[in-house]
Amino acid sequence: MLNQLVKLEFPSLAQQKDEIVQSNAANAKITYELENKILYTLSAANEIMDLLSDDVLIDILADSKKVSTEIEEQSKISAEAEKMIDQTREEFRVVAFRASLLYFCITDLDKIDPMY
């Protein structure tokens, strides 16, 4: 009920919250793929000397560091925005609770009299 109420009263906040959740999921997927790529490259290398002279591995590590830094910055920004959105949502928790009470009262009216 709280989600429905926020979507009705503040559609931009609800949309921003959805975008943050999608962005966090996409960032988690990118991080997972980078970790797998690094591990695969490390397991494919035969010797320590191969690791040190392998330009592909060094490039992958540099790229992953850059991407992880960008993801970390995005997550800080999204955490602050999500905190603000959650504070706004909490202001409507009482209203959502009362609306849910009314909903269940109305749905139970047919138990009192089938006319309802």
C-alpha positions in Angstrom: 0.0 0.0 0.0 2.9 2.3 0.8 4.3 1.8 -2.7 0.9 2.6 -4.3 0.5 5.7 -2.2 4.0 7.0 -3.0 3.4 6.3 -6.7 0.2 8.3 -6.6 1.5 11.2 -4.6 5.1 11.4 -5.9 5.4 9.6 -9.2 8.8 11.1 -9.8 10.2 9.7 -6.5 8.8 6.3 -7.2 10.3 6.4 -10.7 13.7 7.5 -9.2 13.6 4.7 -6.6 12.9 2.2 -9.4 15.8 3.5 -11.5 18.1 3.3 -8.5 17.1 -0.3 -7.9 17.7 -1.2 -11.5 21.0 0.7 -11.6 22.2 -1.2 -8.5 21.2 -4.5 -10.0 23.0 -3.6 -13.3 26.1 -2.6 -11.3 26.1 -5.8 -9.4 25.9 -7.8 -12.6 28.8 -5.8 -14.1 30.9 -6.4 -11.0 30.1 -10.1 -11.1 31.1 -10.3 -14.8 34.4 -8.5 -14.2 35.3 -10.8 -11.3 34.6 -13.8 -13.5 36.7 -12.4 -16.3 39.6 -11.7 -14.0 39.4 -15.2 -12.4 39.2 -16.9 -15.8 42.2 -15.0 -17.1 44.2 -15.8 -13.9 43.3 -19.5 -14.1 44.3 -19.6 -17.8 47.7 -18.2 -17.1 50.3 -21.0 -16.6 53.1 -19.4 -14.6 53.9 -16.3 -12.6 56.0 -15.0 -15.4 53.0 -15.2 -17.7 51.0 -13.2 -15.3 53.5 -10.4 -15.2 54.0 -10.2 -18.9 50.4 -10.7 -19.9 49.2 -7.4 -21.3 45.6 -8.7 -21.6 45.5 -9.4 -17.8 46.9 -6.0 -17.0 44.4 -4.3 -19.3 41.5 -6.3 -17.7 42.7 -5.3 -14.2 43.1 -1.6 -15.2 39.6 -1.6 -16.8 38.0 -3.4 -13.8 39.6 -0.9 -11.4 38.2 2.0 -13.4 34.8 0.5 -13.7 34.7 -0.4 -10.0 35.6 3.1 -9.1 32.8 4.5 -11.2 30.4 1.9 -9.7 31.5 2.9 -6.2 30.8 6.6 -7.0 27.4 5.8 -8.4 26.5 3.7 -5.4 27.4 6.6 -3.0 25.2 8.9 -5.0 22.3 6.4 -5.2 22.6 5.6 -1.5 22.1 9.3 -0.6 19.2 9.6 -3.0 17.6 6.4 -1.7 18.0 7.6 1.8 16.1 10.8 0.9 13.4 8.9 -0.9 13.0 6.5 2.1 12.6 9.4 4.4 9.8 10.8 2.3 8.2 7.4 2.1 8.2 7.0 5.8 6.1 10.2 6.2 3.3 8.3 4.4 3.6 5.0 6.4 0.7 6.0 8.7 -1.6 6.9 5.8 -0.7 3.6 4.1 -1.4 1.7 7.3 -4.9 3.3 7.6 -5.6 2.7 4.0 -4.8 -1.0 4.3 -7.1 -1.2 7.4 -9.9 0.3 5.4 -9.3 -2.1 2.5 -9.5 -5.1 4.7 -12.6 -3.8 6.5 -14.3 -3.3 3.1 -13.3 -6.8 1.9 -14.7 -8.3 5.1 -18.1 -6.6 4.8 -19.4 -9.5 2.8 -19.0 -11.7 5.9 -21.4 -9.5 7.8 -24.0 -9.4 5.1 -23.7 -10.8 1.5 -25.3 -7.6 0.2 -22.0 -5.9 0.5 
